[in-house]
Amino acid sequence: MTGQRLLRAANTSMGVTFGLFCGAAFMAWGMEGAFTLMTTAILHLSQIVLAGLFKLSYVFRLIAQSQLGQRLR
């Protein structure tokens, strides 16, 4: 995978996981009364998984920036 393509995939992945995390957080904390206890627990667990995937996407972004010779941010 080329550096430019990896960077685009990592940025997209970061955006998607952030959006899903925000949705899960809203449903778990803002609408907890509308769901069963099991569903709420699954939403809380999904927040942990999505945060990990976001961090993994960030690592791939750093790898892509390194391959392209860009400054690491």
Buried (B, 14 or more C-beta within 10 A) or exposed (E): EEBEEBBEBBBEBBEBBBEBBEEBBEBBEEEBEEBEEEEBEBBBEBBEEBBEBBEBBBEBBBBBBEBEEEEEE
